[in-house]
Amino acid sequence: MIQALGAIWAALSPLLNIASPPSFSPAHDQFVLEKSWGVYSPFHAVEEYVPPPPGCKISQVNILHRHGARLPTETQSVDIISGVTKLQSAETYTDSRLDFLNDFEYSLDDNLLVPLGAIQSFRSGKTAFDRYSSLVSKEDLPFVRASGMSRVVETAKNWSAGFAAGSHHKYTPRLAVILNEEGNDTLQDNNCPNAASSHREMAQWLDIYAQPITARLNSWAPGADLANEDIHGLMMLCAFHTVASVTYDYEEGDPLPFSPFCSLFTESEFKDFQYSSDIDKYYSTGYGGRLGRVQGVGYTNELLARLTRSPVKDHTSTNVTLNSDPATFPLNRTIYVDFTHDSILIAVYHALGLFPTHKLDTTQPDPERSWRTSDIMTFSSRMVVEKLSCDTSARGRIKSQSYIRIMANEMVQPLAFCGAKDKGPWRGMCKFEAFLKSQKYARKNGKGDWEKCFLEE
């Protein structure tokens, strides 16, 4: 599948106008440009994987995985092309950083997975095999499922190829189920008509952070008449143009071939751009979004069914036939992998209770906030739920007990809501029954929120 995506790269590469990395003067050494793009940042592990504590063995793994790096959506392309067209309409440039536009041709298509997305998905599959190979046999291969959009399906296939490569092709999982996104898909967020959008909150922040950038670029390109919305599009283009420019010889840790559009903005401006992504997800399916949480209930109840090896109990989806058929929703596997979009992954975080945060201000970022999409919702982000069996000693007797541990981009989640410890080798380890009890919102089908999705207002 990675080889097939090579054709996309071959078509795009002559027109990408790749520049040398832009010159920055960071205020501190921790600023990394590609980690300031919010949900458009390439995958990076925030922490190193922590093996289970002594006496514990992993018995089941559930992975919820966002698709890999992609090209812009149709809507994003409109904003991007508007900004590029306006800049190129200027008769002269007063800053040399715009000179590349004299020869620039915008050539990015819409929605497609890019080679970097294929590479990182492939590596994710290989990592999964290396880490969980003890759970695999020819009779018990990972069960792989994907939402139906092409970039999600291709990500799933590349993950499976990486898993197979990790096993030297002894074990080759197949994509077993593709869920139609026109229906009520637990891996897609289009199933709640009354759910909030984040357009108002993003517009409020855009008017604050983009206004001085708009004025500066208009002074660099007299007559361009850029608007604040164009600035957001141009900053997105820095990310999309860069990830589309990565070739197949890319290795983790290599410098990215930054787009020349990146050099038009400063470090502080990219931090503000990152915050717009944080606001977007917080006020859509995150903690600030009306009816965002209930959109994560369907997958959460599927997760609980797999963990307990019992039929799905859920009234927020219409996949009743699929979820009652062992061929399309088996309950006897040790590894399950589902491929989805960023909004539904955020909704699942919300439904489970991960990354609780205070309300995000739409006028001033909190530099100490924990809700940072550049860490929790990159391209190829993944949530991993491990079920473990641990031998513990009590009064001289050995007792086996089940636990749950959850990681997001390798960050062990504290799971304080079900009594997990916050330090030591048992950090984030929650007793299985306590975890199940903590998921009352999902087990009660959103406590009435699902019905609100369809009420006439």
CORUR-V949074 format. One record per residue. N is the residue number from 1. RES is the residue in three letters. OMEGA is omega in degrees with one decimal (999 if undefined). BURIAL is 1 if it has 16 or more other ideal C-beta (glycine too) atoms within 10 Angstrom, else 0. Layout:
((N,RES,OMEGA,BURIAL) (N,RES,OMEGA,BURIAL))
This chain:
((1,MET,176.1,1) (2,ILE,179.5,1) (3,GLN,179.6,0) (4,ALA,179.4,0) (5,LEU,175.9,1) (6,GLY,178.7,0) (7,ALA,177.3,0) (8,ILE,-179.8,1) (9,TRP,-177.9,1) (10,ALA,-179.8,0) (11,ALA,-174.9,0) (12,LEU,-166.2,1) (13,SER,179.9,0) (14,PRO,-172.8,0) (15,LEU,-171.2,0) (16,LEU,177.8,1) (17,ASN,-176.1,1) (18,ILE,-180.0,1) (19,ALA,171.1,1) (20,SER,178.8,0) (21,PRO,-178.8,0) (22,PRO,179.7,1) (23,SER,179.1,0) (24,PHE,172.8,0) (25,SER,-174.4,0) (26,PRO,176.9,0) (27,ALA,176.4,0) (28,HIS,-172.2,0) (29,ASP,-173.4,0) (30,GLN,-178.5,0) (31,PHE,175.5,0) (32,VAL,-171.7,0) (33,LEU,-174.1,1) (34,GLU,174.7,1) (35,LYS,179.2,1) (36,SER,-174.9,1) (37,TRP,178.0,1) (38,GLY,-176.9,1) (39,VAL,177.8,1) (40,TYR,177.4,1) (41,SER,173.6,1) (42,PRO,-179.5,1) (43,PHE,167.6,1) (44,HIS,176.2,1) (45,ALA,-178.0,0) (46,VAL,175.7,0) (47,GLU,171.2,0) (48,GLU,179.4,0) (49,TYR,179.3,0) (50,VAL,178.4,0) (51,PRO,178.0,0) (52,PRO,179.2,1) (53,PRO,178.5,0) (54,PRO,179.8,0) (55,GLY,-178.6,0) (56,CYS,175.0,1) (57,LYS,178.3,0) (58,ILE,-179.2,1) (59,SER,178.9,0) (60,GLN,179.1,1) (61,VAL,172.9,1) (62,ASN,-178.5,1) (63,ILE,172.9,1) (64,LEU,-162.5,1) (65,HIS,173.9,1) (66,ARG,176.6,1) (67,HIS,-179.1,1) (68,GLY,-177.9,1) (69,ALA,-173.2,1) (70,ARG,170.2,1) (71,LEU,-178.0,1) (72,PRO,170.1,1) (73,THR,179.2,0) (74,GLU,-179.8,0) (75,THR,178.4,0) (76,GLN,179.0,1) (77,SER,178.3,1) (78,VAL,-179.7,0) (79,ASP,-179.0,1) (80,ILE,-177.2,1) (81,ILE,177.0,1) (82,SER,-179.5,1) (83,GLY,179.7,1) (84,VAL,-178.6,1) (85,THR,179.7,0) (86,LYS,178.8,1) (87,LEU,-178.4,1) (88,GLN,178.1,0) (89,SER,179.9,0) (90,ALA,-179.0,1) (91,GLU,-179.6,0) (92,THR,177.3,0) (93,TYR,179.3,1) (94,THR,176.2,0) (95,ASP,-174.4,0) (96,SER,179.6,0) (97,ARG,176.9,1) (98,LEU,-174.4,1) (99,ASP,-179.6,0) (100,PHE,-178.0,1) (101,LEU,178.1,1) (102,ASN,-178.6,0) (103,ASP,-173.0,0) (104,PHE,172.7,1) (105,GLU,178.4,0) (106,TYR,-172.9,0) (107,SER,-176.8,0) (108,LEU,175.5,1) (109,ASP,-179.3,0) (110,ASP,163.2,0) (111,ASN,-171.3,0) (112,LEU,169.1,1) (113,LEU,178.6,1) (114,VAL,-178.2,1) (115,PRO,178.0,1) (116,LEU,177.2,1) (117,GLY,177.5,1) (118,ALA,-179.2,1) (119,ILE,-175.4,1) (120,GLN,175.7,1) (121,SER,176.9,1) (122,PHE,-179.3,1) (123,ARG,176.7,1) (124,SER,177.6,1) (125,GLY,178.8,1) (126,LYS,177.5,1) (127,THR,179.9,1) (128,ALA,177.9,1) (129,PHE,-178.4,1) (130,ASP,-175.3,0) (131,ARG,-171.0,1) (132,TYR,-176.0,1) (133,SER,-178.9,0) (134,SER,-179.0,0) (135,LEU,-169.0,1) (136,VAL,169.9,1) (137,SER,178.7,0) (138,LYS,177.9,0) (139,GLU,-175.3,0) (140,ASP,177.1,0) (141,LEU,175.4,1) (142,PRO,175.0,1) (143,PHE,-171.6,1) (144,VAL,-177.5,1) (145,ARG,-177.2,1) (146,ALA,166.7,1) (147,SER,-161.7,1) (148,GLY,180.0,1) (149,MET,-170.2,1) (150,SER,-177.6,0) (151,ARG,178.0,1) (152,VAL,178.5,1) (153,VAL,179.7,1) (154,GLU,176.5,1) (155,THR,179.3,1) (156,ALA,-179.1,1) (157,LYS,177.7,1) (158,ASN,174.9,1) (159,TRP,179.8,1) (160,SER,177.7,1) (161,ALA,177.7,1) (162,GLY,177.4,1) (163,PHE,179.3,1) (164,ALA,-180.0,1) (165,ALA,178.5,1) (166,GLY,179.5,1) (167,SER,-174.0,1) (168,HIS,175.5,0) (169,HIS,171.9,0) (170,LYS,-179.1,0) (171,TYR,-178.7,1) (172,THR,177.2,0) (173,PRO,178.5,1) (174,ARG,174.9,0) (175,LEU,-170.6,1) (176,ALA,-174.5,1) (177,VAL,171.1,1) (178,ILE,-176.4,1) (179,LEU,-178.9,1) (180,ASN,-177.2,0) (181,GLU,174.8,1) (182,GLU,-179.8,0) (183,GLY,179.5,0) (184,ASN,-169.1,1) (185,ASP,-178.9,1) (186,THR,178.1,1) (187,LEU,179.4,1) (188,GLN,-172.7,1) (189,ASP,-179.2,1) (190,ASN,-172.2,0) (191,ASN,178.4,1) (192,CYS,-173.3,1) (193,PRO,-176.7,0) (194,ASN,-179.4,0) (195,ALA,-178.3,1) (196,ALA,166.8,1) (197,SER,-178.5,0) (198,SER,-173.6,1) (199,HIS,-177.5,0) (200,ARG,-177.7,0) (201,GLU,177.8,1) (202,MET,179.5,1) (203,ALA,178.7,0) (204,GLN,-179.9,0) (205,TRP,179.6,1) (206,LEU,-178.5,1) (207,ASP,179.3,0) (208,ILE,-171.6,0) (209,TYR,-174.2,1) (210,ALA,-172.6,1) (211,GLN,178.8,0) (212,PRO,177.4,0) (213,ILE,178.4,1) (214,THR,-180.0,1) (215,ALA,-178.2,0) (216,ARG,-178.1,1) (217,LEU,175.3,1) (218,ASN,176.4,1) (219,SER,177.1,0) (220,TRP,-178.5,1) (221,ALA,-176.5,1) (222,PRO,179.7,0) (223,GLY,-178.9,0) (224,ALA,177.4,1) (225,ASP,177.7,0) (226,LEU,172.9,1) (227,ALA,-178.9,1) (228,ASN,179.8,0) (229,GLU,178.1,1) (230,ASP,179.7,1) (231,ILE,178.3,1) (232,HIS,178.2,1) (233,GLY,-179.1,1) (234,LEU,177.8,1) (235,MET,172.2,1) (236,MET,-177.6,1) (237,LEU,173.5,1) (238,CYS,-178.7,1) (239,ALA,-175.5,1) (240,PHE,-179.6,1) (241,HIS,179.8,1) (242,THR,-176.6,1) (243,VAL,177.1,1) (244,ALA,-175.2,1) (245,SER,-177.4,1) (246,VAL,-178.9,1) (247,THR,-175.8,0) (248,TYR,177.2,0) (249,ASP,179.6,0) (250,TYR,175.4,1) (251,GLU,177.9,0) (252,GLU,-179.3,0) (253,GLY,176.1,0) (254,ASP,173.5,0) (255,PRO,178.8,0) (256,LEU,175.5,1) (257,PRO,-171.5,1) (258,PHE,175.5,1) (259,SER,174.8,1) (260,PRO,176.9,1) (261,PHE,-179.3,1) (262,CYS,-175.9,1) (263,SER,-179.5,1) (264,LEU,-172.6,1) (265,PHE,-177.3,1) (266,THR,177.8,0) (267,GLU,-178.2,0) (268,SER,178.4,0) (269,GLU,176.3,1) (270,PHE,176.2,1) (271,LYS,176.3,1) (272,ASP,176.2,1) (273,PHE,176.1,1) (274,GLN,-178.3,1) (275,TYR,177.2,1) (276,SER,177.0,1) (277,SER,177.0,1) (278,ASP,178.7,1) (279,ILE,-178.7,1) (280,ASP,-175.5,1) (281,LYS,178.7,1) (282,TYR,-175.4,1) (283,TYR,174.6,1) (284,SER,179.2,1) (285,THR,176.9,1) (286,GLY,-171.4,1) (287,TYR,179.6,1) (288,GLY,-175.4,1) (289,GLY,176.1,1) (290,ARG,179.2,0) (291,LEU,174.1,1) (292,GLY,-175.1,1) (293,ARG,-174.7,1) (294,VAL,179.2,1) (295,GLN,174.6,1) (296,GLY,-176.1,1) (297,VAL,-176.9,1) (298,GLY,178.9,1) (299,TYR,-178.6,1) (300,THR,178.3,1) (301,ASN,173.2,1) (302,GLU,177.1,1) (303,LEU,179.4,1) (304,LEU,178.0,1) (305,ALA,179.8,1) (306,ARG,-178.5,1) (307,LEU,-178.8,1) (308,THR,-177.7,0) (309,ARG,179.8,0) (310,SER,-176.6,0) (311,PRO,179.5,0) (312,VAL,174.3,1) (313,LYS,-175.2,0) (314,ASP,177.6,1) (315,HIS,-179.3,0) (316,THR,177.0,1) (317,SER,-179.8,1) (318,THR,179.9,0) (319,ASN,-175.3,1) (320,VAL,-178.8,0) (321,THR,-179.8,0) (322,LEU,-175.5,1) (323,ASN,176.5,1) (324,SER,-178.3,0) (325,ASP,-179.8,0) (326,PRO,179.5,0) (327,ALA,-177.6,0) (328,THR,173.7,0) (329,PHE,-179.7,1) (330,PRO,179.2,0) (331,LEU,-175.1,0) (332,ASN,-179.7,0) (333,ARG,177.5,1) (334,THR,177.5,1) (335,ILE,175.7,1) (336,TYR,-179.5,1) (337,VAL,179.8,1) (338,ASP,-177.3,1) (339,PHE,-166.7,1) (340,THR,179.0,1) (341,HIS,-177.1,1) (342,ASP,-175.1,1) (343,SER,-179.7,1) (344,ILE,176.9,1) (345,LEU,174.8,1) (346,ILE,179.3,1) (347,ALA,178.0,1) (348,VAL,173.4,1) (349,TYR,-178.3,1) (350,HIS,-178.4,1) (351,ALA,-179.7,1) (352,LEU,-176.3,1) (353,GLY,-179.9,1) (354,LEU,177.4,1) (355,PHE,175.8,1) (356,PRO,-173.6,0) (357,THR,174.3,0) (358,HIS,-178.6,0) (359,LYS,178.6,0) (360,LEU,177.9,1) (361,ASP,-179.2,0) (362,THR,178.9,1) (363,THR,-175.7,0) (364,GLN,179.2,0) (365,PRO,171.3,1) (366,ASP,-176.8,0) (367,PRO,-179.4,0) (368,GLU,-176.0,0) (369,ARG,176.8,0) (370,SER,-178.6,0) (371,TRP,-179.2,1) (372,ARG,-176.6,1) (373,THR,177.8,1) (374,SER,176.1,1) (375,ASP,-171.3,1) (376,ILE,-175.0,1) (377,MET,175.1,1) (378,THR,164.1,1) (379,PHE,-179.7,1) (380,SER,174.0,1) (381,SER,177.0,1) (382,ARG,170.1,1) (383,MET,-179.0,1) (384,VAL,177.2,1) (385,VAL,178.8,1) (386,GLU,168.9,1) (387,LYS,-174.6,1) (388,LEU,172.7,1) (389,SER,-173.1,1) (390,CYS,174.9,1) (391,ASP,178.6,0) (392,THR,-177.9,0) (393,SER,177.2,0) (394,ALA,179.0,0) (395,ARG,176.0,0) (396,GLY,-179.3,0) (397,ARG,176.5,0) (398,ILE,-179.4,0) (399,LYS,177.3,0) (400,SER,-177.9,0) (401,GLN,-179.1,0) (402,SER,179.8,1) (403,TYR,173.5,1) (404,ILE,172.6,1) (405,ARG,-178.1,1) (406,ILE,175.4,1) (407,MET,174.1,1) (408,ALA,-173.8,1) (409,ASN,176.9,1) (410,GLU,177.0,0) (411,MET,176.0,1) (412,VAL,-177.6,1) (413,GLN,-173.1,1) (414,PRO,179.9,1) (415,LEU,177.3,1) (416,ALA,-177.4,0) (417,PHE,175.4,1) (418,CYS,168.8,1) (419,GLY,179.9,0) (420,ALA,175.9,1) (421,LYS,-177.9,0) (422,ASP,178.9,0) (423,LYS,173.8,0) (424,GLY,-176.3,0) (425,PRO,179.6,0) (426,TRP,179.1,1) (427,ARG,176.9,1) (428,GLY,-179.5,1) (429,MET,-176.5,1) (430,CYS,177.6,1) (431,LYS,-171.3,1) (432,PHE,-177.6,1) (433,GLU,177.9,0) (434,ALA,177.3,0) (435,PHE,179.7,1) (436,LEU,-179.5,1) (437,LYS,-178.1,0) (438,SER,-174.6,1) (439,GLN,-178.0,1) (440,LYS,-177.9,0) (441,TYR,179.0,1) (442,ALA,-176.6,1) (443,ARG,176.3,1) (444,LYS,172.9,0) (445,ASN,175.8,1) (446,GLY,175.3,1) (447,LYS,176.8,0) (448,GLY,-179.0,0) (449,ASP,-178.3,1) (450,TRP,179.9,1) (451,GLU,179.1,0) (452,LYS,178.8,0) (453,CYS,-170.6,1) (454,PHE,179.4,0) (455,LEU,175.5,0) (456,GLU,-176.9,0) (457,GLU,999,0))
